[in-house]
Amino acid sequence: MHHCDIGVELASEHFGRTTDTVELRENIVRHNRNGALFMGGYDAQRGATTNCFVHHNTFFENDSRHDGNGEIYLQNYVTGNRLTHNIVVANRQNLLLGNAAPSHSGNTLDYNLYFSRTTAALSQWTWLQTSYDGFAAYQLASTNDTHSIFADPLFLNRRKYDFHLTATSPAIDAGDASFSAGGGETDLDGAARVSGPRVDLGADEWAP
């Protein structure tokens, strides 16, 4: 998904209605104008997003208008969702995670790889409407992403949008040791989702 307003939206525009139990995996979402992934209702009179599972996606340089949304944008009523094993790369705005409202809770973010054009200490995050400078400050405030890393994912050719991993990528074998692929689940290329001792991060699974 690329050059749309929003890459993917797991959301509800209807008050009292919920987007629930959706799995979003093995996608490349890049260069969308407002952001890569929006979750929840866009204001307090809209619906909710609950119990969704977002994993093994590659989000690359979205929010191209620099609207302050970042790559992943949590809106109203986002509850009990899991976002794991994704690669998230910000553009020059350096904003990885945006948050429009305080009405989200019980969400798990972990085993992700984050990167921006600056250092981890200068990367930008918003959690429960509070802005944080640096990956460590965000981790402490949110108590999320304990096992996540901030590092260059070392794509094969980011200039040509080839998001396969190179042999030295820190995303390789960086996933949760307890992860088990679902029935028939593959990576973006149709290859085995787990090819090493542990699952990789992002849409592509590296194999020698």
FENBELDA-V283767 format. One record per backbone hydrogen bond with DSSP energy under -0.5 kcal/mol. NH is the residue of the N-H (numbers start at 0). CO is the residue of the C=O. E is the energy in kcal/mol with one decimal. If there is no record, write none. Layout:
NH | CO | E
NH | CO | E
//
This chain:
2 | 29 | -0.8
2 | 30 | -0.7
6 | 34 | -2.3
7 | 35 | -2.2
9 | 37 | -2.7
10 | 8 | -0.8
14 | 12 | -0.5
16 | 13 | -2.1
18 | 47 | -2.6
19 | 17 | -0.7
20 | 49 | -1.5
23 | 21 | -0.5
23 | 52 | -2.6
24 | 22 | -0.5
25 | 54 | -0.8
25 | 55 | -1.0
28 | 26 | -0.5
28 | 57 | -2.9
29 | 0 | -2.3
29 | 27 | -0.5
30 | 59 | -1.8
32 | 3 | -3.1
33 | 4 | -4.0
34 | 4 | -0.7
35 | 70 | -1.5
36 | 70 | -2.2
37 | 7 | -2.2
38 | 72 | -2.2
39 | 9 | -1.6
40 | 46 | -0.9
40 | 75 | -1.9
45 | 42 | -1.8
46 | 11 | -1.6
47 | 16 | -2.0
48 | 76 | -2.5
49 | 18 | -2.5
50 | 78 | -1.4
52 | 21 | -2.5
53 | 51 | -0.5
53 | 81 | -3.2
54 | 23 | -2.2
54 | 52 | -0.6
55 | 83 | -1.0
57 | 26 | -2.9
58 | 56 | -0.5
58 | 86 | -3.3
59 | 28 | -2.6
59 | 57 | -0.5
60 | 88 | -3.0
62 | 31 | -1.1
63 | 31 | -1.7
64 | 32 | -1.9
65 | 62 | -2.1
70 | 94 | -0.7
70 | 95 | -0.6
71 | 95 | -1.8
72 | 36 | -3.0
73 | 71 | -0.5
73 | 97 | -2.3
74 | 38 | -2.8
74 | 72 | -0.6
75 | 40 | -2.4
76 | 102 | -1.2
77 | 102 | -1.0
78 | 48 | -2.5
78 | 76 | -0.6
79 | 104 | -1.6
81 | 51 | -2.8
82 | 107 | -3.1
83 | 53 | -2.0
84 | 109 | -0.9
84 | 110 | -1.1
86 | 56 | -2.6
87 | 85 | -0.5
87 | 112 | -3.0
88 | 58 | -3.0
89 | 87 | -0.5
89 | 114 | -2.6
93 | 90 | -2.3
95 | 93 | -0.7
95 | 123 | -2.3
96 | 123 | -0.7
97 | 71 | -3.1
99 | 73 | -2.5
100 | 73 | -0.6
103 | 101 | -1.4
104 | 77 | -1.6
107 | 80 | -3.0
108 | 106 | -0.5
109 | 82 | -1.6
112 | 85 | -2.7
113 | 148 | -2.8
114 | 87 | -1.9
116 | 90 | -0.5
121 | 118 | -0.9
122 | 118 | -0.7
122 | 119 | -0.7
123 | 93 | -3.0
124 | 131 | -1.8
125 | 96 | -1.7
126 | 129 | -2.7
129 | 126 | -1.8
131 | 124 | -3.1
133 | 122 | -3.6
133 | 131 | -0.7
134 | 119 | -2.0
137 | 133 | -1.9
138 | 134 | -2.6
139 | 135 | -2.3
140 | 136 | -2.2
141 | 137 | -2.7
142 | 138 | -2.0
144 | 108 | -3.9
147 | 144 | -0.8
148 | 111 | -2.3
150 | 113 | -1.9
150 | 148 | -0.6
155 | 163 | -2.6
156 | 161 | -2.1
159 | 156 | -0.8
160 | 157 | -1.1
161 | 156 | -2.9
162 | 160 | -0.9
165 | 153 | -1.8
168 | 165 | -1.9
169 | 151 | -0.6
171 | 168 | -1.4
173 | 170 | -1.3
174 | 198 | -2.2
178 | 175 | -2.0
184 | 181 | -2.4
186 | 190 | -2.5
187 | 202 | -2.5
189 | 186 | -1.8
192 | 184 | -0.7
194 | 192 | -0.5
199 | 192 | -0.5
200 | 170 | -1.6
201 | 84 | -2.7
205 | 203 | -0.6
//
